[in-house]
Amino acid sequence: MSVLALVERGPEGPDELSLQALAFARSLAPGEPLHALAPVQGGEGTELAPTLGEHGVSTVHLAEHEAFAAHAPVALARAVVELVGRLAPAAVVAAGSERGNEVLAHVGALLDLPLATNCLEAALGEPMRLTRLRWGGSLLEEASLHGSPKLLTVAPHAVPAEAAPAAGPAVERFTPSLTDADLVVRVVERVQAAAGGVSLADAKVVVSAGRGAGSAEGFAVIEELAALLGGAVGCSRAVTMAGWRPHTDQVGQTGTKIAPDVYIACGISGATQHLAGCKGAKTLLAINTDPDAPILASADYAVIGDLHEVVPAISAEIRKARGR
């Protein structure tokens, strides 16, 4: 009995959400072979093996095709299906990212199998019993999953990416059989965000503002505090809908899901969709004029006040402590 995990690659190797998915996959079948599938092109991919081996992978399967120079969801789903046919795994696991959910949805369609997304816990069996997040993380669902193999994605930042070193993994390459129809949908261009610095998804500190910022210009104090803390600037959906900040800055269910050490939410009421994106934060500081704002129920620390007064005061204290 084995488990197959789909791995997404970042600039420095397997991304954090994929490592979390590997930890979840190991828990499904402790001591059994764990296979990892990574899409590559032109002989790439061998550099992934050491990191994947440190996270319990016994065999790294590199799906080689020119289509994988960029994201090609249907083509990647075909590669997964082809490998499923060879390995007959008990389950296929992917990160609960936009790409992970998209690819496994295609796999489910190709295999005529159900997909369980945003899982927290699961136990192999027929049917599989699992717990998953629903309604933007506001409730937990106990569910049964039928079929074989089981298709699951893992809720972001819900499972620690703990290492479990295994012997040096084997590396096997294969070229999936793809048709023109499999290549119709793929990424053809990437547009980098205008702002530089640390990315929202990777930042250890995120300072966000919502409608309470008042305007695009109101984010000046937010940017100042984020810069002092070496962090990134985020925002709520209301802000992006107002055109004050780009969608790439949005924290939430339909934006970026973050897990910083510190999250400072300024003038954000705390709608369910926003909390779904920041629930991975280790410490949450909320600044709000409304003492009944929903976000205060999730906050570790709260300041009842106007962000335009509180945030500059925090920045001033940081400067004073640093002797500036």
Residue pairs with C-beta under 8 A, 6 or more apart in sequence:
1 29
1 32
1 90
1 124
2 29
2 32
2 33
2 34
2 35
2 87
2 88
2 89
2 90
3 25
3 26
3 28
3 29
3 32
3 33
3 34
3 35
3 89
3 90
3 91
3 92
3 93
4 25
4 35
4 36
4 37
4 80
4 83
4 84
4 87
4 89
4 91
4 92
4 93
4 149
5 18
5 21
5 22
5 25
5 34
5 35
5 36
5 37
5 57
5 92
5 93
5 94
6 18
6 21
6 36
6 37
6 38
6 76
6 80
6 92
6 93
6 94
6 95
6 100
6 103
6 104
7 14
7 18
7 21
7 22
7 36
7 37
7 38
7 48
7 52
8 14
8 15
8 17
8 18
8 95
8 97
8 99
8 100
9 15
9 38
9 39
9 48
10 16
13 47
13 48
13 51
14 22
14 38
14 48
14 51
14 52
14 55
15 95
16 161
17 95
17 96
17 97
17 100
17 154
17 156
17 157
18 95
19 51
19 55
19 161
20 95
20 154
20 156
20 157
20 158
20 159
20 160
20 161
21 93
21 94
21 95
21 96
21 100
21 153
21 154
21 159
22 34
22 36
22 52
22 55
22 56
22 57
22 93
22 161
23 55
23 56
23 159
23 160
23 161
23 162
23 164
24 93
24 119
24 122
24 152
24 154
24 159
25 34
25 91
25 93
26 34
26 55
26 56
26 164
27 122
27 159
28 90
28 91
28 93
28 122
28 123
28 124
29 90
29 91
29 124
33 58
33 59
34 56
34 57
34 58
34 166
35 57
35 58
35 59
35 60
35 61
35 83
35 87
35 89
36 48
36 52
36 57
36 59
36 60
36 61
36 169
37 61
37 63
37 79
37 80
37 83
38 45
38 48
38 60
38 61
38 62
38 63
39 62
39 63
39 65
39 68
39 72
39 76
39 79
40 62
40 63
40 64
40 68
41 64
41 65
41 66
41 67
41 68
41 69
42 64
42 66
43 64
44 62
45 60
45 62
45 64
45 171
45 173
46 62
46 171
48 60
48 62
49 60
49 168
49 169
49 171
50 168
52 60
52 169
53 165
53 166
53 167
53 168
53 169
54 163
54 164
54 165
54 166
55 161
55 163
55 164
56 163
56 164
56 165
56 166
57 166
57 169
58 166
58 167
58 169
58 170
59 169
59 170
59 171
59 172
60 169
60 170
60 171
60 172
61 83
61 172
61 173
61 174
62 171
62 172
62 173
62 174
63 76
63 79
63 83
63 174
63 175
63 176
64 173
64 174
64 175
65 75
65 79
65 175
65 176
65 178
67 75
67 178
67 182
67 183
67 186
68 75
68 76
70 186
70 187
70 188
70 190
71 99
71 186
71 187
72 182
72 183
72 185
72 186
72 187
73 99
73 102
73 103
73 106
73 185
73 186
74 106
74 181
74 182
74 183
74 184
74 185
75 176
75 178
75 182
75 183
75 186
76 103
76 106
77 103
77 104
77 106
77 107
77 109
77 110
78 110
78 176
78 177
78 178
78 182
79 176
80 92
80 103
80 104
80 107
81 107
81 110
81 111
82 174
82 176
82 177
83 174
84 92
84 107
84 111
84 149
88 149
89 149
90 124
90 148
90 149
90 150
91 122
91 124
91 128
91 149
91 150
91 151
91 152
92 104
92 107
92 149
92 150
92 151
92 152
93 152
93 153
93 154
94 100
94 101
94 103
94 104
94 152
94 153
94 154
95 153
95 154
95 156
96 117
96 118
96 119
96 153
96 154
96 155
96 156
97 153
97 156
100 153
101 117
101 153
104 115
104 117
104 151
104 152
104 153
105 115
107 113
107 115
107 151
108 114
108 115
108 151
111 151
113 147
113 148
113 149
113 151
114 145
114 146
114 147
114 151
115 151
115 152
115 153
116 122
116 128
116 130
116 132
116 143
116 145
116 150
116 151
116 152
116 153
117 132
117 152
117 153
118 132
118 133
118 134
118 153
118 154
118 155
119 130
119 131
119 132
119 152
119 153
119 154
119 155
120 130
120 131
120 132
120 133
120 140
120 154
120 155
120 158
120 159
121 130
121 131
122 128
122 129
122 130
122 131
122 145
122 150
122 152
123 129
123 130
124 150
126 146
126 148
127 144
127 145
127 146
128 144
128 145
128 146
128 150
129 142
129 143
129 144
130 142
130 143
130 144
130 145
130 152
131 140
131 141
131 142
131 143
132 140
132 141
132 143
132 155
133 139
133 140
133 141
133 155
133 158
133 276
134 140
134 141
135 272
136 253
136 272
136 273
136 275
136 276
137 155
137 253
137 272
137 275
137 276
137 279
138 272
138 275
138 276
145 152
156 257
156 259
156 280
157 257
157 259
157 279
157 280
158 280
193 246
193 248
194 246
195 233
197 232
198 204
198 230
198 231
198 232
199 232
200 206
200 232
200 233
200 234
200 248
200 249
200 251
200 256
200 258
201 256
201 257
201 258
203 231
203 232
203 258
203 260
204 230
204 231
204 260
204 261
204 262
205 226
205 229
205 230
205 231
205 232
205 260
205 261
205 262
205 263
205 264
206 226
206 231
206 232
206 233
206 234
206 251
206 258
206 260
206 262
206 263
206 264
206 278
206 281
207 222
207 225
207 226
207 229
207 231
207 232
207 233
207 234
207 264
207 266
207 311
208 222
208 233
208 234
208 235
208 236
208 251
208 263
208 264
208 265
208 266
208 268
208 278
209 218
209 219
209 222
209 235
209 236
209 239
209 265
209 266
209 267
209 268
209 307
210 235
210 236
210 238
210 239
210 265
210 266
210 267
210 268
210 269
210 274
211 236
211 238
211 239
211 242
211 267
211 268
211 269
212 266
212 267
212 268
212 288
212 289
212 306
212 307
213 219
213 222
213 235
213 239
213 244
213 266
213 267
213 307
214 308
215 244
216 243
216 244
216 245
218 244
218 308
219 233
219 235
219 244
219 245
221 307
221 308
221 311
221 312
221 315
222 233
222 266
222 307
222 311
223 233
224 311
224 312
224 315
225 264
225 311
225 314
225 315
225 318
226 232
226 233
228 315
228 318
228 319
229 262
229 318
231 260
231 262
233 245
233 249
234 249
234 250
234 251
234 256
234 258
235 244
235 245
235 249
235 250
235 251
236 250
236 251
236 252
236 268
236 271
236 274
237 250
237 252
237 254
237 255
237 271
237 273
237 274
239 245
239 249
239 250
240 246
240 247
240 249
240 250
240 255
247 255
248 256
249 255
250 256
250 277
251 257
251 258
251 274
251 277
251 278
252 271
252 273
252 274
252 276
252 277
252 278
253 272
253 273
253 274
253 276
253 277
254 273
255 277
256 277
257 276
257 277
257 278
257 280
258 277
258 278
258 280
258 281
259 280
259 281
259 282
260 281
260 282
261 281
261 282
261 283
262 281
262 282
262 283
262 285
263 278
263 281
263 283
263 284
263 285
264 285
264 287
265 278
265 284
265 285
265 286
265 287
265 288
265 295
265 299
266 287
266 288
266 307
266 310
266 311
267 287
267 288
267 289
267 307
268 274
268 286
268 288
268 293
268 295
269 288
269 290
269 293
269 294
269 295
270 286
270 293
270 294
270 295
270 296
270 297
270 298
271 294
274 295
275 294
275 295
275 298
278 284
279 298
283 300
283 301
284 295
284 298
284 299
284 300
284 301
285 299
285 300
285 301
285 302
285 303
286 293
286 295
286 296
286 298
286 299
286 301
286 302
286 303
287 302
287 303
287 305
287 307
287 310
287 311
288 295
288 296
288 302
288 303
288 304
288 307
289 304
289 305
289 306
290 304
291 304
296 302
303 310
